[in-house]
């Protein structure tokens, strides 16, 4: 067996191994019976319809999308001025803020979640819906911080110096030069934070408990009352949304560069 054929077989086996759980879940999501069995018995797509038709699942979907949108917007709102400051200022102490920005995502999620639980309980805000937005915004601020830092690093400083020479102030430079150049990184940072917030369970549960049911919390709550293919359908929906968003980023943006790769000329 040639080395090329061996590598292809190896990669194929790895791909099948990684895709196997998704294949099983996809099969369960179209089960004709109200059970989690694989291979599916019969065929039905009504479990996907239940996500939107059933009031409880629809409410959880709305809550998840709302929380993910607001949390991603908050993460970008925090990451943007921080990455701008780090790009404009070269003081060694400024890197402390970058470390603080990446710390929530670097720590194990359970530790971060326990920290949020302790904080919200101490201030008497535990269980309030807005706490999960703030918690997710802080937890996922690392993603837009990284993408925006890459975006700022890709800007030719000669453009900024030329604009300053022509009399442009920082606000004008930001509006006319910086924002157009980093827009793809801004969008990708928002998209990454949105997708992960949509799927996150531990921090959300520690922040609001069962007072606000997002889709991940709804899935775990449903496990107490029985297993239905709707849970598998929600999982496939998560995967489809993530694939769609990342596919759009790859289609209309430079995905390798957004993930940190540099072109050969750099």
FENRAPE-V331057 format. One record per residue. N is the residue number from 1. RES is the residue in one small letter. SS is DSSP state (~ for helix, > for strand, _ for the rest). PSI is psi in whole degrees, 0 to 359 (999 if undefined). Layout:
n:N res:RES ss:SS psi:PSI
n:N res:RES ss:SS psi:PSI
This chain:
n:1 res:x ss:_ psi:128
n:2 res:x ss:_ psi:161
n:3 res:x ss:~ psi:323
n:4 res:x ss:~ psi:315
n:5 res:x ss:~ psi:321
n:6 res:x ss:~ psi:316
n:7 res:x ss:~ psi:319
n:8 res:x ss:~ psi:317
n:9 res:x ss:~ psi:319
n:10 res:x ss:~ psi:313
n:11 res:x ss:~ psi:325
n:12 res:x ss:~ psi:317
n:13 res:x ss:~ psi:318
n:14 res:x ss:~ psi:318
n:15 res:x ss:~ psi:318
n:16 res:x ss:~ psi:318
n:17 res:x ss:~ psi:317
n:18 res:x ss:~ psi:327
n:19 res:x ss:~ psi:346
n:20 res:x ss:~ psi:313
n:21 res:x ss:~ psi:321
n:22 res:x ss:~ psi:323
n:23 res:x ss:~ psi:318
n:24 res:x ss:~ psi:314
n:25 res:x ss:~ psi:320
n:26 res:x ss:~ psi:321
n:27 res:x ss:~ psi:318
n:28 res:x ss:~ psi:325
n:29 res:x ss:~ psi:346
n:30 res:x ss:_ psi:24
n:31 res:x ss:_ psi:137
n:32 res:x ss:_ psi:340
n:33 res:x ss:_ psi:161
n:34 res:x ss:_ psi:55
n:35 res:x ss:_ psi:157
n:36 res:x ss:_ psi:83
n:37 res:x ss:_ psi:149
n:38 res:x ss:_ psi:133
n:39 res:x ss:_ psi:154
n:40 res:x ss:_ psi:145
n:41 res:x ss:_ psi:106
n:42 res:x ss:_ psi:188
n:43 res:x ss:_ psi:131
n:44 res:x ss:_ psi:138
n:45 res:x ss:_ psi:12
n:46 res:x ss:~ psi:341
n:47 res:x ss:~ psi:330
n:48 res:x ss:~ psi:323
n:49 res:x ss:~ psi:329
n:50 res:x ss:~ psi:332
n:51 res:x ss:~ psi:325
n:52 res:x ss:~ psi:333
n:53 res:x ss:~ psi:321
n:54 res:x ss:_ psi:131
n:55 res:x ss:~ psi:320
n:56 res:x ss:~ psi:314
n:57 res:x ss:~ psi:321
n:58 res:x ss:~ psi:320
n:59 res:x ss:~ psi:319
n:60 res:x ss:~ psi:321
n:61 res:x ss:~ psi:315
n:62 res:x ss:~ psi:317
n:63 res:x ss:~ psi:318
n:64 res:x ss:~ psi:314
n:65 res:x ss:~ psi:319
n:66 res:x ss:~ psi:312
n:67 res:x ss:~ psi:315
n:68 res:x ss:~ psi:320
n:69 res:x ss:~ psi:312
n:70 res:x ss:~ psi:321
n:71 res:x ss:~ psi:318
n:72 res:x ss:~ psi:320
n:73 res:x ss:~ psi:319
n:74 res:x ss:~ psi:318
n:75 res:x ss:~ psi:317
n:76 res:x ss:~ psi:320
n:77 res:x ss:~ psi:328
n:78 res:x ss:~ psi:320
n:79 res:x ss:~ psi:326
n:80 res:x ss:~ psi:305
n:81 res:x ss:~ psi:329
n:82 res:x ss:~ psi:314
n:83 res:x ss:~ psi:325
n:84 res:x ss:~ psi:315
n:85 res:x ss:~ psi:316
n:86 res:x ss:~ psi:330
n:87 res:x ss:~ psi:323
n:88 res:x ss:~ psi:336
n:89 res:x ss:_ psi:134
n:90 res:x ss:_ psi:17
n:91 res:x ss:_ psi:137
n:92 res:x ss:~ psi:324
n:93 res:x ss:~ psi:342
n:94 res:x ss:~ psi:335
n:95 res:x ss:~ psi:342
n:96 res:x ss:~ psi:322
n:97 res:x ss:~ psi:326
n:98 res:x ss:~ psi:320
n:99 res:x ss:~ psi:318
n:100 res:x ss:~ psi:326
n:101 res:x ss:~ psi:329
n:102 res:x ss:~ psi:345
n:103 res:x ss:~ psi:314
n:104 res:x ss:~ psi:325
n:105 res:x ss:~ psi:336
n:106 res:x ss:~ psi:324
n:107 res:x ss:_ psi:153
n:108 res:x ss:_ psi:138
n:109 res:x ss:~ psi:326
n:110 res:x ss:~ psi:319
n:111 res:x ss:~ psi:315
n:112 res:x ss:~ psi:318
n:113 res:x ss:~ psi:318
n:114 res:x ss:~ psi:324
n:115 res:x ss:~ psi:315
n:116 res:x ss:~ psi:319
n:117 res:x ss:~ psi:314
n:118 res:x ss:~ psi:317
n:119 res:x ss:~ psi:310
n:120 res:x ss:~ psi:326
n:121 res:x ss:~ psi:321
n:122 res:x ss:~ psi:323
n:123 res:x ss:_ psi:1
n:124 res:x ss:_ psi:23
n:125 res:x ss:_ psi:7
n:126 res:x ss:_ psi:133
n:127 res:x ss:_ psi:350
n:128 res:x ss:_ psi:135
n:129 res:x ss:~ psi:326
n:130 res:x ss:~ psi:344
n:131 res:x ss:~ psi:326
n:132 res:x ss:~ psi:330
n:133 res:x ss:~ psi:313
n:134 res:x ss:~ psi:318
n:135 res:x ss:~ psi:314
n:136 res:x ss:~ psi:322
n:137 res:x ss:~ psi:318
n:138 res:x ss:~ psi:319
n:139 res:x ss:~ psi:322
n:140 res:x ss:_ psi:13
n:141 res:x ss:~ psi:338
n:142 res:x ss:~ psi:323
n:143 res:x ss:~ psi:304
n:144 res:x ss:~ psi:333
n:145 res:x ss:~ psi:318
n:146 res:x ss:~ psi:312
n:147 res:x ss:~ psi:320
n:148 res:x ss:~ psi:324
n:149 res:x ss:~ psi:320
n:150 res:x ss:~ psi:320
n:151 res:x ss:~ psi:314
n:152 res:x ss:~ psi:322
n:153 res:x ss:~ psi:336
n:154 res:x ss:_ psi:352
n:155 res:x ss:_ psi:132
n:156 res:x ss:_ psi:116
n:157 res:x ss:~ psi:341
n:158 res:x ss:~ psi:327
n:159 res:x ss:~ psi:318
n:160 res:x ss:~ psi:317
n:161 res:x ss:~ psi:321
n:162 res:x ss:~ psi:319
n:163 res:x ss:~ psi:321
n:164 res:x ss:~ psi:321
n:165 res:x ss:~ psi:326
n:166 res:x ss:_ psi:0
n:167 res:x ss:_ psi:8
n:168 res:x ss:_ psi:137
n:169 res:x ss:_ psi:179
n:170 res:x ss:~ psi:322
n:171 res:x ss:~ psi:319
n:172 res:x ss:~ psi:319
n:173 res:x ss:~ psi:319
n:174 res:x ss:~ psi:318
n:175 res:x ss:~ psi:320
n:176 res:x ss:~ psi:338
n:177 res:x ss:~ psi:306
n:178 res:x ss:~ psi:308
n:179 res:x ss:~ psi:314
n:180 res:x ss:~ psi:328
n:181 res:x ss:~ psi:329
n:182 res:x ss:~ psi:5
n:183 res:x ss:~ psi:316
n:184 res:x ss:~ psi:323
n:185 res:x ss:~ psi:326
n:186 res:x ss:~ psi:314
n:187 res:x ss:~ psi:317
n:188 res:x ss:~ psi:321
n:189 res:x ss:~ psi:319
n:190 res:x ss:~ psi:316
n:191 res:x ss:~ psi:317
n:192 res:x ss:~ psi:313
n:193 res:x ss:~ psi:322
n:194 res:x ss:~ psi:312
n:195 res:x ss:~ psi:315
n:196 res:x ss:~ psi:324
n:197 res:x ss:~ psi:323
n:198 res:x ss:~ psi:329
n:199 res:x ss:~ psi:355
n:200 res:x ss:_ psi:139
n:201 res:x ss:_ psi:311
n:202 res:x ss:~ psi:308
n:203 res:x ss:~ psi:319
n:204 res:x ss:~ psi:316
n:205 res:x ss:~ psi:318
n:206 res:x ss:~ psi:335
n:207 res:x ss:~ psi:321
n:208 res:x ss:~ psi:353
n:209 res:x ss:_ psi:231
n:210 res:x ss:_ psi:11
n:211 res:x ss:_ psi:338
n:212 res:x ss:_ psi:118
n:213 res:x ss:_ psi:106
n:214 res:x ss:_ psi:173
n:215 res:x ss:~ psi:315
n:216 res:x ss:~ psi:319
n:217 res:x ss:~ psi:321
n:218 res:x ss:~ psi:320
n:219 res:x ss:~ psi:313
n:220 res:x ss:~ psi:324
n:221 res:x ss:~ psi:322
n:222 res:x ss:~ psi:334
n:223 res:x ss:_ psi:340
n:224 res:x ss:_ psi:340
n:225 res:x ss:_ psi:355
n:226 res:x ss:_ psi:167
n:227 res:x ss:_ psi:124
n:228 res:x ss:_ psi:152
n:229 res:x ss:~ psi:348
n:230 res:x ss:~ psi:323
n:231 res:x ss:~ psi:320
n:232 res:x ss:~ psi:322
n:233 res:x ss:~ psi:321
n:234 res:x ss:~ psi:320
n:235 res:x ss:~ psi:318
n:236 res:x ss:~ psi:324
n:237 res:x ss:~ psi:318
n:238 res:x ss:~ psi:312
n:239 res:x ss:~ psi:318
n:240 res:x ss:~ psi:317
n:241 res:x ss:~ psi:315
n:242 res:x ss:~ psi:316
n:243 res:x ss:~ psi:320
n:244 res:x ss:~ psi:313
n:245 res:x ss:~ psi:312
n:246 res:x ss:~ psi:329
n:247 res:x ss:~ psi:319
n:248 res:x ss:~ psi:320
n:249 res:x ss:~ psi:318
n:250 res:x ss:~ psi:327
n:251 res:x ss:~ psi:317
n:252 res:x ss:~ psi:357
n:253 res:x ss:_ psi:173
n:254 res:x ss:_ psi:88
n:255 res:x ss:~ psi:314
n:256 res:x ss:~ psi:320
n:257 res:x ss:~ psi:323
n:258 res:x ss:~ psi:332
n:259 res:x ss:_ psi:4
n:260 res:x ss:_ psi:357
n:261 res:x ss:_ psi:148
n:262 res:x ss:_ psi:148
n:263 res:x ss:_ psi:165
n:264 res:x ss:_ psi:333
n:265 res:x ss:_ psi:348
n:266 res:x ss:_ psi:999
